[in-house]
Each structure stands twice: as structure tokens, then as C-alpha cells.
Amino acid sequence: MMLLEEKNSLPFFWCIGISYHNTTVEFRSRFAINTAMYAQMLEAAADYGVSSLFVLSTCNRTEVYGIAKDPTLLAALMCKFTSGDFKAFKEFAYTKNSTIAIQHLFHVAAGIDSQILGDYEIVGQLKIAHSFAKERQATCAFLDRLFNTVLQSSRAIRSKTELSSGTVSVAYAAILFLKEHALTLDEQKVLVIGTGDIGKNTCKNLLQESKDLHLSVINRTEEKAKAFAEELGINMIPFAQMQEAISQSNIIIVATNAPQPIVVPELIEEGTFKIIIDLSIPNNVSAELGLRDKITLANVDDLSKINDATLKKRQEEVPKAKALISCYVHEFAEWYIMRQNVPVLKAAKEKIRELNDQLSTAIESPDISDKVQKVLNNMAVKLKQEKRPGCTYIEAINDYVQLTPAEVMNGLNQKM
């Protein structure tokens, strides 16, 4: 029995979301989910009929992967805790179910669906997203196993293909943009605001490009910025001095996670030349600044338009990556098939015990439990070997023990 041969073999697993494919940065900003929102979503999930989930919110997309009877439950949950509304979301959102949703997650983790093809930063973002949900008991055996298999697939693609070769990522795309709009990075005064993963990677890429630029970092948590600045040997500026730092810099890169713009017109004097790159979702640089004649403002959508030889090479690697993904999807399918049988086997075990109790006066055997387990083990082996669609063995057992769909779904949610 192949998972991909059965379109609706996972009717309760959904992926709903929006992405760069058909929405702007401004639109995606309305559905961006920060840590506080994420925690609230997980806490409220059960009230919305969502039994397990995790949320991926990046500059490219906001997606919810979860187990529910209907995808609108996931959408309603997301819209409740973001600034976007359900009507707007429904107009531009995509809904993926069952094996299609599973394949999509594999493609996302591989960087195949990234705005910059092969961008490996998505793996770290996925790890954080899943870990955050798992720590709050919001995932289940099914989601955990799926996520682990996705990570294995991503690592295999990275080691066996050139899909993520070179240094092209959102952080590096910012460097390419600067090279197109500045004569040289040497002697430039560059300010990076934010020392998360993207901010750190941007700083490292800048230093690899030029050792003669004047690089400074600012972060709201100054201890974090100070430690990072010391590691790279660059300047750290206190957050309270941000306006002064902005005025003294001609290149500003913003990689923060604030709910609203932190670089606003009031901070920049009229008539000054500046290049500003906003790597944040939602936008953390006021769009009004882009209207000034002497300011060049770019966001993540602008950066995705770069034309680089590395990206052309990566495109050639996509078929290899997809072939590897197929292998790992098959591996997960085999696990799921056996996992699907667990509730039935447990019910069969209870039925056998029930028969034993009824015949206890006739059967006097101290090792009856061992015998029951041996029967079930043999049954499990047979089920694993029998992979045809509509396996008659499991159907017959299920008919006998009469499990409901809800009981089967509950079995998927149970920890291993």
C-alpha cells in the first residue's frame, strides 16, 4: 500500500497558508505571526477543534500545518491572532490536504519552494517552529515523525545535490543588491539592526565581501548584540542611540521582528542619501521613506529578483532533490501505514483478552499474555508485509473490533 496512491489516506492532515507566490510583502505582513501570537494560537488550538499543529511564519510565507476535521478551523485560528481578516485570507490562501500537504512540507524544507531557490535558512526556521510547538505539547506522534523525516530529507538533499550550493540566501541577496546599487562596499558605513539568524548571516556576508567597511550592529537586547559584535570584531551601538547611528550610516539593513516599523521618517533627515534594506516581516521600515528621492528602499520581494549564476546552477539540481524527496516520502508512508494499524492491533488485543476472560474457566494458562502478544506480533509482521491498497487483513480486523474514525484519529495523536 503506497501512501501516494491514496489521495485521501490522511484526511485530517492539512496545510493552509499564504506565500510570496501571489501576495506582496505588505499583505503577508498582516498574517505574520510572532512568538507571542504563536503561543496564543497553541493555547487556543483545542477550542478551535485543532488537535495538533505547528506554524511556520517567515518573510516568504505563513503556513499552519495541523490535524483537524476541516481546514477552516486552522484558518479561523490563525486569523484570530493576526491582524489579517478571514475574507482576505480566503481570497489568496492555499489549502493542501493529505499527501499533497506532506509533499509540500518536504519541498518547503528543501528550499524548492523558497523565494530564493535552495535557501537553506528555512531549515532553521522550521526547527524553531516545530520545537516551539512541541515544547508546549501541541504536536503529536504523527507530526513529530513527519518533521523528523523532513529534516532527514533536507540534510540528504544538502549533502547529495547542489541545490543549496554557494551562499545565496535572503541575507546574501542583500549583499548582491548592495553591489548593484553601491560602487563598492569598501569604506561604507553599514548599520545592521537586529541580531537574529538573518541579521547575523548578513553581517558575516558583509565582512566576507569587504574587510574595509565600517560595520555596526544594534539590537534591543544589548547583551546579545555585544556578544555577537565581539565575536566578529565589529562595533555595537546601544539601542537608545539608534537615531544617531542611522544618521551616521549610509547603508542600513533591518532584520528585526517588531510588530510595526521601527525605522520611520522622523529618524532620517530630509535630503540624505541612504540605501535601506528591510528583511523583516512585517515591514519594520516605513514605506514613506521609499518615496524620498535620495533614499533607495528594498524589501524581501525586491531581493528575490536578483539574477545570479548560482541560482541557475541550483535550478538544474531540482529534479535530483525531488527524487530524494520521493524516497523519504515513501519511508514516511511505510511508518504511517504501520502507525495506522496500531489502534486496530490494540483493539484486537483487548478482544482476545476479552475472549480469554470469557473462557477463563476452560483455559488455565499462566502465560496467556505472552501468547496474546505473540499472536499480535505475527499479525503486525503480516500487516507490514501486506502493502496492497485496501489491505483485507486490516479491514477484516477493523470490522471485527469496530473502531470508529475518531478512535483511529486518536491513535495517530498518541505519543509513540
SULVEN-V474037 format. One record per backbone hydrogen bond with DSSP energy under -0.5 kcal/mol. CO is the residue of the C=O (numbers start at 0). NH is the residue of the N-H. If there is no record, write none. Layout:
BEGIN
CO:NH, CO:NH
END
This chain:
BEGIN
1:4, 2:5, 4:6, 5:8, 6:98, 7:10, 9:12, 9:97, 11:13, 11:67, 12:97, 13:65, 14:95, 15:63, 16:93, 17:61, 18:21, 18:22, 23:27, 24:28, 25:29, 26:29, 27:30, 28:31, 29:82, 29:83, 31:33, 33:37, 34:38, 35:39, 36:40, 37:41, 38:42, 39:43, 40:44, 43:46, 43:47, 44:47, 44:49, 45:48, 48:50, 48:68, 51:66, 53:64, 54:56, 55:62, 59:19, 60:57, 61:17, 62:55, 63:15, 63:65, 64:53, 65:13, 65:67, 66:50, 66:51, 69:72, 69:73, 70:74, 71:75, 72:76, 73:77, 74:78, 75:79, 76:80, 77:80, 78:81, 84:88, 85:89, 86:90, 87:91, 88:91, 88:92, 93:16, 95:14, 96:99, 96:100, 97:101, 98:102, 99:103, 100:104, 101:105, 102:106, 103:107, 104:108, 105:109, 106:110, 106:111, 106:112, 107:110, 110:113, 110:117, 110:118, 114:116, 115:118, 118:121, 119:122, 119:123, 120:124, 121:125, 122:126, 123:127, 124:128, 125:129, 126:130, 127:131, 128:132, 129:133, 130:134, 131:135, 132:135, 132:137, 133:136, 137:52, 139:143, 140:144, 141:145, 142:146, 143:147, 144:148, 145:149, 146:150, 147:151, 148:152, 149:153, 150:154, 151:155, 152:156, 153:157, 154:158, 155:159, 156:160, 161:164, 164:167, 166:168, 168:172, 169:173, 170:174, 171:174, 171:175, 172:176, 173:177, 174:178, 175:179, 176:180, 177:181, 184:187, 187:189, 187:213, 188:249, 188:250, 189:215, 190:192, 190:252, 191:193, 191:217, 192:254, 195:199, 196:200, 197:201, 198:202, 199:203, 200:204, 201:205, 202:206, 203:207, 204:208, 205:209, 211:186, 212:214, 213:189, 214:234, 215:191, 216:236, 217:193, 219:221, 220:224, 221:225, 222:226, 223:227, 224:228, 225:229, 226:230, 227:231, 228:232, 228:233, 234:216, 237:240, 238:241, 240:244, 241:245, 242:246, 243:247, 244:248, 245:248, 249:274, 250:190, 251:253, 251:276, 252:192, 252:254, 253:278, 254:195, 261:263, 262:285, 263:266, 264:267, 268:271, 273:275, 273:295, 274:251, 275:277, 275:297, 276:253, 276:278, 277:299, 283:261, 283:262, 285:288, 286:289, 287:290, 288:291, 291:294, 293:273, 294:296, 295:275, 297:277, 298:302, 299:303, 301:304, 302:305, 305:307, 307:310, 307:311, 308:312, 309:313, 310:314, 311:315, 312:316, 313:316, 313:317, 314:317, 316:320, 317:321, 318:322, 319:323, 320:324, 321:325, 322:326, 323:327, 324:328, 325:329, 326:330, 327:331, 328:332, 329:333, 330:334, 331:335, 332:336, 333:337, 334:338, 335:339, 336:340, 337:341, 338:341, 338:342, 340:344, 341:345, 342:346, 343:347, 344:348, 345:349, 346:350, 347:351, 348:352, 349:353, 350:354, 351:355, 352:356, 353:357, 354:358, 356:359, 358:361, 358:362, 361:363, 362:364, 364:367, 366:370, 367:371, 368:372, 369:373, 370:374, 371:375, 372:376, 373:377, 374:378, 375:379, 376:380, 377:381, 378:382, 379:383, 380:384, 381:385, 384:386, 387:390, 390:394, 391:395, 392:396, 393:397, 394:398, 395:399, 396:400, 397:401, 397:402, 403:407, 404:408, 405:409, 406:410, 407:411, 408:412, 409:413, 411:141
END
